[in-house]
Amino acid sequence: MTPSPSPTVADVSEQELVAAILRVLAGSSHAVVGPGDDAAVLAAPGERVVVTTDTLVHGPDFRLAWSSPLDLGFKAAAVNLADVAAMGARPTALFVALALPETTTVAFVEELAAGLRAACDDLAPECAVEGGDLTVSDTLTIAVTAVGVLPGRPVLRSGARPGDVVAVAGELGPAARGLAVLFDRFRDESGHPVTVDPALLSAREREELRAQLRPRPPIGAGVRAAEAGATAMMDVSDGLLLDATRLADASGVTVDLDGVEDDAALRGGEDHALLATFGPGRDLPTGFRPIGTVRPRGDVPVTIAGEAASGAGGWDPQRDWDSARG
C-alpha cells in the first residue's frame, strides 16, 4: 500500500506545524518553562550566560541536492554548539527560527527537527531545543540561537601570550575534502548539484562527506580547556589559517604553526574544531594536541615552521558556494 504523501506547510496551520515539530522534540527539554509560551524560562546555575546565533541559507550555505533534512538539522545545531563551547561554556538551549517555502512538506520539517535533537543528544546531552519561530519564505532558511552557561571565566580570542602552546581539539581538513568531493563528483554539466550516490564513494570519502554535512565538534573539550587554564580559544569554522590569524590579531601576537602538509587542514573550513592556547608547561586537557607556539608579534600574524604563511585561505560561503548556484 502506497503511503499518503506528507502535507506541505501550506496545507497546515502554524499551530499544527509546531505540534508536529514538538512531537519530534518531546522529552528533550530541561527548561523551567519550555516551548509553548511566549518565551522559554531557563535555569542558569551561574550568573553568566553565553549567547550566539548562526544562520544557514539555501544557496550560500547548503544545497538540498546534497543535504538531507536530518543533515541540515544536525549541522545547524552543531555549528552553534561549537561557538558556545569555544567560550568555555556548556550549551543548555537552542532556539530555532525556520523560514520555509510553502512547498516544504511537514515530513521534511519533522526530519529536520529530528536532526536538531540528534545533535543535542549526541554532542551536548544537557542541551535541548526550547523554542523558536516559523515563517514562510521563498528561500529555506534555518536560524539558530544557542545559549550556554559558564562554569568559570569566559575564554576569549584575545588572551594568547608569547610562549603559550597552540593546540587543537577535533579534526582539521575532512570537511573541506568532503566539499571537494561534492563539487568534483556530484554536479551536472551546467554546474548544478545532483543527488549524491553513496555507491560511488569510497569509505574515506563517505567519512569526509559526513564531516561536511553532519559535523561533530568536540563540544565537551571547551569546558575542559577553560578548566585547564586556556588563555585563548575559538571555533575553527573558516579554516585553521584564517582562524589562527583572527586569534593572533585579537591577541596581538604571531601564531607559529608546526609544518602543515595537508592544505585542506590549513585552508579548508567547516570542521568546527577548537583552537586554543595554553601557558607553557601546562598539561593539555583530554582531546587537545599541540600544533604550534605563540610568538611575539612579528611582521605577519601566522607563520608555518617560522616562515610566513603564503596564499589566501579560509572558508568564504559567498565564494565557495558560488559555482553551485543555479
N, C-alpha and C positions, 0 to 999 in steps of 0.2 A: 504494500500500500504506500503510495507516494505521500510523504508528509506535507502538510499545508505550508505554504510559503509564509515566512515571517512578515508581519505588517511592517510598514515603514514608519518613520517618525511623523509623517504627515497624516497617518491613519489613527494615531492615538493622541490622547491629551498629554500635557506635561505631567500631570499627576500620575497617569498610567505609566509613562516612561520612567519617572522617578521610582515608582513602585517596582518596576522591572529591574532597575539598577540595584535597589536596596535588597531585593531578594538574593542577588548575587553576593552582595557585600554583607549580608546579615550575619551577625555574630562576631564581626571583626572589630567592633567599636570598643574603645577603652575610655571614652569621654564621659564626663558627668552628665552632659546632655548631648546626644548625638544627632544624626540627621533627622529632620522633620520639623524643627522650629525655625525661626528667622535666623538664628546663628547657633553655632555649637558652643558648649562650655567645656573647657579643658582644665584638668587639674595639672598645675605646674609645680613639681616638687621643689624647684629652685626659684630664685627671683628673676632669673634672666632667661628669656625666650629667644630663640633664633628663628627667623622667618626668611624664606627665599621663594622665588617664583620662576617658572620657565614655561615657554610656550612651544608646542610643536604644531607646525602648519603644513598641510598637504602641499607639496611643491618644493619649497626650500628645505624642509626638514625630513620628509619621508614621502614615499610613493606607495600607494595601495597595491600596486602590482607586486611589490617586494615585501610588504609588511602585512601580516595578519592583524586583525583587531586585538588578539591576545598579545602579539608583539608590541603593538602601539601602547596598550595599557601598561605593560611591564616596563617599557622604556621610559614612558612619561613619568612613572613613579621613580624609577631608578636614578634618573639624572637629577631629580630634585633631592632624593635621599642622599646622594653623593655630596651635594652642596651643603647640606646640613652637617654631614659627617666631617667635611673639610674645616668646619669651625670648631671641631672638637665636641660637637653636641650629639645628643641621642634623639633621633626622629620620633615624634609622637603622633603626628596627624598630617593628613593630606586633605586639601580642598581642591576639587576638580571642576573646572568650567568647560563645557563642551559646546562648540558651535557646529551644528550638524546640518548637512544638506537634507532636504525633505525626502530624498530617495533612500536615505540611510535606513536599514532595517533595524527593528528592535533587537533581533538576534545579534547583529553586529555590535550594538551598544552593550548588550549583556556580555559578549565575549571580551569587549574592551574593559568592562568593569572587572571581569574575571582576571584579566592581566594586571590591573591595578592591585587587586587583592593578592594575587600570587607574588608580586614583587614585595609587598609588605610582609607577607608570611615568610618568604624565603630570605629577604635581606634585612628586614627590620621588624621582627615579630611584635614589638611593642607599639608599632605604628599602624594606623588604620585610616581609611577614608572617612572623614567626619562631616562632609557636606560639599556643596558646590553650586553650580548653576547650569541651566540649559537654555540654549537659544538656537535659532535657525540661521544658517549662512550658506552661501554658495560654496564656500571652502571649508573642508573639515579642519577644525582647529581644536587642540587639546591644551588647555592652560591649567597648570598645577601649581598650587601654593603649598609649600611644606613648612611645618612647624616642628621645632625641636627644643629640648631643654638642655641647659649647660650644667653638667655636674660640677664644673670648676670654671676656670677662666676661658674666654674665647681665644682661639689660636688664629692670629691674623697673618696676612701675607707679608707684613712689614717688619717682622721680628727677627729675620735671619741676621747673623753676625759673622764676621770673618772667623774662620776656624771651625764653624759648625759643619757637621756631616750632612750631606744631602742624601735623602733616602726616599724610596717609593714603595707603596703597597699596592698590589694589583698588577695587572698585565699592561704592557705597552706594545702596541702595534697590531694586534689581531683585528680590531675593529676597522682600521684603515685597510688592511688586506682584504677583509670581507667586503668593504665598499668597492674595492678594485675588482673583486670577482663580479659584483653586480654590474658595474659599468662595462667590464670586458666581455661578459658572457650572457647577460640577460637584458639586452636591448635589441630592438628590431632595426631594420635598415635605416629607418628615419631617426633613430636615437631614442625612441620611446621605450620605457621599461616594459618588460614582459614577465610573466609569472615564472618564478624560479622552479626548475625541475630538479629535485634532490638527487635523482638518478645520475645527473651529470656532474655531481660534486664528489670530490674525494672526502675522506673522513676529516682531513685537516681543513679543507675548505668549508665543510659544514660547521666546524667549530668556529672558524673565522667569521662566517656569516652570522652565527648565533651571537658572537661578540658584538657585531654591528647592530643587529636588530633587537637583541634582548640582552643588554649589558648587565654585568653583575659586579657593581662596585663593592669594594671591601668596607662596608658601612661600619662595622664594629671597630675597624682599625682607627677610625677618627678619635673616638674616646680614648682608646689605648694610647694613641700618640700624645694627646693632651695630658693624660695622667703621667706619661713618661717624660714630660717637660719639653715637648716640641716647641721650638722658638718661632716657627712659621709653618703654614700649611695651606694647601689649596687643592682643589679638584683638577685633575688633568683631563679636561674636556676638549681642548683645542690643540693637543699635541704637546709633547714634552718640551720642545724648543721654544714654542711661543709662550707656554705657561711658565716655564722656568724664567723666561725674560720678564714676564709680569711680576713674578716673585722677586727677582733681582732688582727691578726698578722700584718696587714698593719698599724694599729694604735698603736701597742704596748700596748694593754690593754687586759683585760678579759671582755668578754660579759657574763653577768649573765642573763639567760632567766628565765622567770616565769615557773612554773610547766607545762610541755608539755606532756599531756597524750596520744595524738594521734601520734603514731610512724610514720605514713605516713606524717604528718605535719613536724615532726622533721627530718626524714631521707629520705623522698621522694624527687622527683625532678620534674622539668619542669613546675612548677606553674607560674614562672616568676612574682612573687610578687616583691615589692620593700621594701628592708630592709634599714632603715635609723636611724640615731641618732640625737637627738636634745638637746640643752642645757637645764639644769634643770629650771623648772618654765615656759618654753615656752608653748604656746598653740599649740597642734598638728594640722597640716593642715587637711583639709577635706579628709577623706578616710583613714587616718592613725589611728592605735590603738596601745597602749603601750603593749609591750611583755617582757620588761626586763630593765636592768640598766647596764651601763658601770662601771666597777670597775678598780682599779689599776691592773697592770699586776701581775698575780699570777703564780702558777705552771702550769696551763692549760689555753688555750685561751678561752674556753667556759665552763661555769658551768650552771647547771639547779637547780634553787632554792638553790644555794650555793654549790651544790655538783658537782664534776667533771662529765662531760658527759661521759657515758660509751658506748663502742661499736663504730664500724665504721658507717658512714652514708654518704649519698650523691649519686648523680646520676652519674654513670660512663657508658657512652654509650657502650664501648667495653665490659664491664662486663655484663650490664643489658640486652643487646640485644643478647648476645652470644647464649643463648639457643633457640633463634628464628631463628638462621641461618639455611640455607639449600638450 
